[in-house]
Amino acid sequence: MLSTKVISRTLLRTARPKATSLNTSFFTPRRLVATESVPASSASSILASQRLNRPVSPHLTIYQPQLTWYLSSLNRVTGVTVAGLFYLFTIGYVFSKPFGVNMSAANISRKWGELSTPIKLAVKAPLAAVFSFHCWNGVRHLVWDTGRELSVRGVYRTGYGVLGLTAVSTIGLLLV
């Protein structure tokens, strides 16, 4: 019985094409190209100097910013913000008892009622805006999942719609 090592060596030998001037080995193809002979150290320094002149992220500097970029990145930021605030509040609620903090609904409502109106608005406005934007942009993505509004015109139309609905619903949440 032949070992797997012997069988694999035999298969490699039979599967390998014969060396030609264009392909000297199955694993390392080589092309005949006329190049200038440059010492290795000189070639490395040339490459290093060329890399210093290249921009780090050319897509940020050569393309015009678009609404879709802003809405996409803002959707990610608002998603992390909403999730982070939810987790922080949940962790605070779980650990409030051992530290002697009363986080019952009645106590939180009472403390909220003691705050002045400008402070309430200063707290509610960013929370309402973040939640509204992420919610409406999620609806926009659900519309896209159905295969609608995927043209350039549709993407911009839904983008401006998200911004308008975010403004209206943020104001509505502030008035509640």
VOPAGU-2260 file (C-alpha; in pm, 1 decimal, decimal comma):
REM VOPAGU-2260
SITE   aa  ch    i         X         Y         Z
SITE  MET   A    0       0,0       0,0       0,0
SITE  LEU   A    1     142,1     337,3    -101,8
SITE  SER   A    2     152,2     619,5     148,3
SITE  THR   A    3     -33,7     943,2      80,0
SITE  LYS   A    4     297,9    1127,2      52,2
SITE  VAL   A    5     414,3     903,3    -233,7
SITE  ILE   A    6      77,3     927,8    -408,1
SITE  SER   A    7      67,6    1308,2    -384,3
SITE  ARG   A    8     423,9    1335,5    -517,2
SITE  THR   A    9     333,8    1110,9    -807,6
SITE  LEU   A   10      21,2    1314,8    -884,8
SITE  LEU   A   11     215,6    1639,7    -875,3
SITE  ARG   A   12     476,6    1499,2   -1111,5
SITE  THR   A   13     217,6    1381,0   -1361,3
SITE  ALA   A   14      -4,8    1690,1   -1335,9
SITE  ARG   A   15     280,6    1936,1   -1386,6
SITE  PRO   A   16     310,4    2065,1   -1745,9
SITE  LYS   A   17     640,5    2054,0   -1923,8
SITE  ALA   A   18     856,8    2362,3   -1883,0
SITE  THR   A   19     852,7    2603,5   -2172,2
SITE  SER   A   20    1009,9    2938,1   -2228,6
SITE  LEU   A   21     694,3    3109,8   -2097,4
SITE  ASN   A   22     624,5    2879,1   -1805,5
SITE  THR   A   23     928,6    2720,3   -1644,6
SITE  SER   A   24     740,4    2569,7   -1354,2
SITE  PHE   A   25     381,7    2491,7   -1264,1
SITE  PHE   A   26     402,2    2678,9    -934,6
SITE  THR   A   27     612,4    2978,7   -1035,0
SITE  PRO   A   28     512,9    3106,6   -1379,8
SITE  ARG   A   29     771,1    3330,2   -1542,8
SITE  ARG   A   30     744,2    3566,3   -1835,7
SITE  LEU   A   31    1019,1    3674,5   -2063,7
SITE  VAL   A   32    1023,9    4051,7   -2016,5
SITE  ALA   A   33    1302,8    4288,4   -2104,1
SITE  THR   A   34    1378,5    4489,8   -1791,9
SITE  GLU   A   35    1646,7    4721,7   -1681,6
SITE  SER   A   36    1881,0    4562,6   -1434,1
SITE  VAL   A   37    1866,2    4767,7   -1115,0
SITE  PRO   A   38    2040,3    4665,3    -795,6
SITE  ALA   A   39    1801,4    4543,5    -525,8
SITE  SER   A   40    1885,9    4818,4    -277,7
SITE  SER   A   41    1834,7    5087,2    -540,9
SITE  ALA   A   42    1500,0    4935,5    -645,6
SITE  SER   A   43    1382,9    4932,7    -284,4
SITE  SER   A   44    1471,7    5297,1    -235,7
SITE  ILE   A   45    1291,8    5393,7    -558,5
SITE  LEU   A   46     978,4    5210,5    -443,1
SITE  ALA   A   47     999,0    5368,3     -99,2
SITE  SER   A   48    1023,8    5718,3    -245,3
SITE  GLN   A   49     729,4    5650,1    -478,4
SITE  ARG   A   50     517,6    5529,8    -186,6
SITE  LEU   A   51     584,0    5852,4       2,1
SITE  ASN   A   52     437,0    6053,6    -286,0
SITE  ARG   A   53     116,3    5846,5    -307,8
SITE  PRO   A   54    -193,3    5961,4    -119,1
SITE  VAL   A   55    -302,0    5738,2     167,0
SITE  SER   A   56    -668,7    5726,8      67,9
SITE  PRO   A   57    -713,7    5859,3    -282,7
SITE  HIS   A   58   -1087,3    5792,9    -277,3
SITE  LEU   A   59   -1127,9    6066,3     -15,8
SITE  THR   A   60    -939,1    6327,6    -211,3
SITE  ILE   A   61   -1021,9    6268,3    -578,4
SITE  TYR   A   62   -1396,7    6203,1    -569,9
SITE  GLN   A   63   -1666,2    6459,2    -499,7
SITE  PRO   A   64   -1850,1    6378,1    -173,3
SITE  GLN   A   65   -2204,8    6260,7    -228,4
SITE  LEU   A   66   -2522,0    6242,8     -23,5
SITE  THR   A   67   -2501,0    5863,5     -19,4
SITE  TRP   A   68   -2159,6    5872,4     151,9
SITE  TYR   A   69   -2280,7    6101,3     423,9
SITE  LEU   A   70   -2600,5    5908,5     486,4
SITE  SER   A   71   -2420,4    5574,3     490,1
SITE  SER   A   72   -2159,6    5683,9     742,2
SITE  LEU   A   73   -2418,6    5869,9     949,3
SITE  ASN   A   74   -2633,4    5555,9     956,8
SITE  ARG   A   75   -2342,7    5358,1    1100,2
SITE  VAL   A   76   -2265,5    5625,7    1358,6
SITE  THR   A   77   -2627,9    5654,9    1467,7
SITE  GLY   A   78   -2659,7    5276,8    1487,5
SITE  VAL   A   79   -2359,4    5252,3    1717,5
SITE  THR   A   80   -2492,0    5543,7    1923,1
SITE  VAL   A   81   -2840,5    5397,8    1966,6
SITE  ALA   A   82   -2703,3    5053,3    2051,1
SITE  GLY   A   83   -2438,6    5197,3    2284,8
SITE  LEU   A   84   -2690,7    5406,9    2476,1
SITE  PHE   A   85   -2922,9    5108,5    2505,0
SITE  TYR   A   86   -2644,4    4887,6    2641,0
SITE  LEU   A   87   -2522,1    5156,4    2881,4
SITE  PHE   A   88   -2871,6    5211,2    3020,5
SITE  THR   A   89   -2928,3    4835,6    3052,8
SITE  ILE   A   90   -2597,5    4780,6    3230,6
SITE  GLY   A   91   -2671,8    5077,5    3457,5
SITE  TYR   A   92   -3013,1    4934,7    3539,1
SITE  VAL   A   93   -2868,3    4591,3    3620,0
SITE  PHE   A   94   -2594,5    4730,4    3842,4
SITE  SER   A   95   -2804,6    5002,2    4007,1
SITE  LYS   A   96   -2933,4    4783,1    4293,0
SITE  PRO   A   97   -2592,2    4674,3    4427,2
SITE  PHE   A   98   -2471,3    5036,7    4427,2
SITE  GLY   A   99   -2785,3    5168,2    4592,4
SITE  VAL   A  100   -2913,3    5372,1    4299,0
SITE  ASN   A  101   -3289,9    5373,3    4251,2
SITE  MET   A  102   -3362,5    5337,7    3876,2
SITE  SER   A  103   -3731,6    5261,0    3900,5
SITE  ALA   A  104   -3959,9    5417,8    3641,8
SITE  ALA   A  105   -4124,8    5633,9    3908,1
SITE  ASN   A  106   -3789,7    5770,0    4029,6
SITE  ILE   A  107   -3660,1    5838,5    3677,5
SITE  SER   A  108   -3987,0    6019,9    3589,0
SITE  ARG   A  109   -3968,1    6227,6    3904,0
SITE  LYS   A  110   -3605,4    6327,3    3836,8
SITE  TRP   A  111   -3689,3    6410,3    3473,5
SITE  GLY   A  112   -3979,2    6628,0    3585,8
SITE  GLU   A  113   -3747,5    6827,2    3813,5
SITE  LEU   A  114   -3527,0    6934,8    3520,4
SITE  SER   A  115   -3581,2    7271,4    3351,7
SITE  THR   A  116   -3718,9    7288,7    2996,1
SITE  PRO   A  117   -3390,7    7401,6    2827,7
SITE  ILE   A  118   -3204,2    7109,6    2986,9
SITE  LYS   A  119   -3477,0    6867,2    2877,0
SITE  LEU   A  120   -3456,3    6998,6    2520,8
SITE  ALA   A  121   -3075,8    6980,6    2523,6
SITE  VAL   A  122   -3096,6    6613,4    2626,0
SITE  LYS   A  123   -3391,3    6516,8    2405,0
SITE  ALA   A  124   -3282,3    6687,4    2079,4
SITE  PRO   A  125   -2972,2    6477,4    2001,2
SITE  LEU   A  126   -3141,1    6158,3    2122,0
SITE  ALA   A  127   -3448,3    6225,6    1908,3
SITE  ALA   A  128   -3239,0    6315,4    1602,2
SITE  VAL   A  129   -3018,0    6007,5    1630,1
SITE  PHE   A  130   -3311,8    5773,9    1683,4
SITE  SER   A  131   -3524,0    5932,9    1408,5
SITE  PHE   A  132   -3249,3    5926,9    1148,8
SITE  HIS   A  133   -3154,6    5567,7    1217,9
SITE  CYS   A  134   -3518,5    5460,6    1212,4
SITE  TRP   A  135   -3603,3    5631,8     883,2
SITE  ASN   A  136   -3280,9    5521,9     717,8
SITE  GLY   A  137   -3363,8    5166,6     824,7
SITE  VAL   A  138   -3699,0    5200,4     647,8
SITE  ARG   A  139   -3510,3    5328,0     343,5
SITE  HIS   A  140   -3292,4    5017,1     345,7
SITE  LEU   A  141   -3601,3    4796,5     377,8
SITE  VAL   A  142   -3742,8    4965,4      66,8
SITE  TRP   A  143   -3416,7    4890,2    -111,6
SITE  ASP   A  144   -3439,6    4526,7      -0,5
SITE  THR   A  145   -3762,8    4498,3    -200,5
SITE  GLY   A  146   -3573,1    4606,9    -512,6
SITE  ARG   A  147   -3732,0    4951,6    -538,3
SITE  GLU   A  148   -3566,3    5294,6    -558,6
SITE  LEU   A  149   -3226,6    5153,9    -656,8
SITE  SER   A  150   -3165,3    5397,3    -941,5
SITE  VAL   A  151   -2946,7    5701,2    -883,4
SITE  ARG   A  152   -3254,4    5921,7    -885,7
SITE  GLY   A  153   -3436,2    5690,9    -642,4
SITE  VAL   A  154   -3141,7    5674,1    -404,0
SITE  TYR   A  155   -3123,0    6053,0    -388,1
SITE  ARG   A  156   -3501,0    6085,6    -357,9
SITE  THR   A  157   -3508,7    5846,1     -61,7
SITE  GLY   A  158   -3202,3    6016,2      88,8
SITE  TYR   A  159   -3368,0    6355,3      89,6
SITE  GLY   A  160   -3685,8    6191,0     215,3
SITE  VAL   A  161   -3494,2    6045,6     510,5
SITE  LEU   A  162   -3351,3    6387,5     593,6
SITE  GLY   A  163   -3694,6    6552,6     575,5
SITE  LEU   A  164   -3867,1    6283,3     782,0
SITE  THR   A  165   -3584,4    6298,5    1035,5
SITE  ALA   A  166   -3633,4    6673,6    1079,9
SITE  VAL   A  167   -4010,8    6642,2    1114,6
SITE  SER   A  168   -4001,1    6346,9    1354,1
SITE  THR   A  169   -3723,8    6504,7    1564,1
SITE  ILE   A  170   -3936,0    6817,2    1612,0
SITE  GLY   A  171   -4236,0    6595,9    1687,7
SITE  LEU   A  172   -4042,7    6401,4    1951,8
SITE  LEU   A  173   -3921,5    6726,6    2107,8
SITE  LEU   A  174   -4277,8    6848,5    2148,1
SITE  VAL   A  175   -4392,3    6530,9    2324,0
